[in-house]
Structure formats: C-alpha cells, structure tokens
Amino acid sequence: MAVERAHEHPTFESMGNTVTSLAAPARGATDAGLFRTEVPPGGGLPKHRHDHIDVFAIERGTCTFHLGDEVYELEAGDSAFVPTGIWHRLDAGADGITLTVTMLAGTQIEFEDGRALVPPWLS
C-alpha cells in the first residue's frame, strides 16, 4: 500500500522503548524501513552494530550518543549517520528522546552478547 494512516502503524516494545513502524518491507516499502523510537527518561539503546547503514534524526529531547570511540551530545534537530559495523549506543536525556530512523530492509542488528536479529519493523 502506498499510503498508511497513523492509526495503522504497528507498534512494538523493545528493550524498554516503544518503536512505531512507519514503513516496512512487509507493508510495501521493499527496500527500506522507517520507524520512530520513543526512549523514556533514563533509558537508552544498548551497544550494538548493524550490517547496513543507519541514519537517524532527533525529533524531541536530548541524548548522549556513543559512536565507536567518539561521544556526542545531540538535541532536537540533529541527525547522525552510523556506518556499517560500528558499535554504538545511546543514552536518553532527562526528558527522554524521540528519534526517527531509516535503515535498509532486512538490516541485522548484533548485540554485544552475540545475539543478532532482524527486527520486525525492518522485515
């Protein structure tokens, strides 16, 4: 389907965060996924890496973003590009954070403990 209404977007709970799938291969976006992640105050995204690029934009809030050996303080309006295979993590600021992310369809996410998966919002 070329158009998906807001009430039709599937929502997932993942590691204490809420992920809303805005577009996914399973729903017609064959090459890419687009999703919004809501991270609560004190929450974050654990250290992980991908087998494809990751591009995201901060919609609301602030965070500390760790990309390889670099650390960045990000705020609403900032965006970041994560190269393939680079370990990274994110710690939400005091008010939490909302970020919109795009990745290639089927992107596999690997965690430090060796778990690897393609999340449902990318399949």
Summary of the structure (lengths in Angstrom):
residues: 123
radius of gyration: 13.8
end to end distance: 15.5
largest distance: 41.2
contacts: 363
relative contact order: 0.27
helix: 7%
strand: 59%
